[in-house]
Amino acid sequence: ESTVRAFNERALADRIGWRVGSRIRDGVDSA
């Protein structure tokens, strides 16, 4: 179970990081 939770947390962090990165790129493109 701990490995599954770690995998889910990593997947969530990757998804959030990708979203933040895309938002930053959008800001740079619009600037």
C-alpha positions in Angstrom: 0.0 0.0 0.0 2.8 2.4 0.8 4.3 1.9 -2.7 0.9 2.6 -4.3 0.5 5.8 -2.2 4.0 6.9 -3.1 3.2 6.3 -6.8 -0.1 8.2 -6.6 1.6 11.1 -4.8 4.4 11.2 -7.5 1.8 11.1 -10.3 -0.1 13.9 -8.6 3.1 16.0 -8.2 4.0 15.4 -11.8 0.5 16.5 -13.0 0.6 19.7 -10.8 4.2 20.4 -11.9 3.2 20.0 -15.6 0.2 22.3 -15.0 2.3 25.0 -13.3 5.0 24.7 -16.0 2.4 25.1 -18.8 0.9 28.1 -17.0 4.4 29.7 -16.8 5.0 29.0 -20.5 1.6 30.6 -21.3 2.6 33.7 -19.3 6.0 33.9 -21.1 4.3 33.5 -24.5 1.7 36.2 -23.8 4.4 38.6 -22.3 
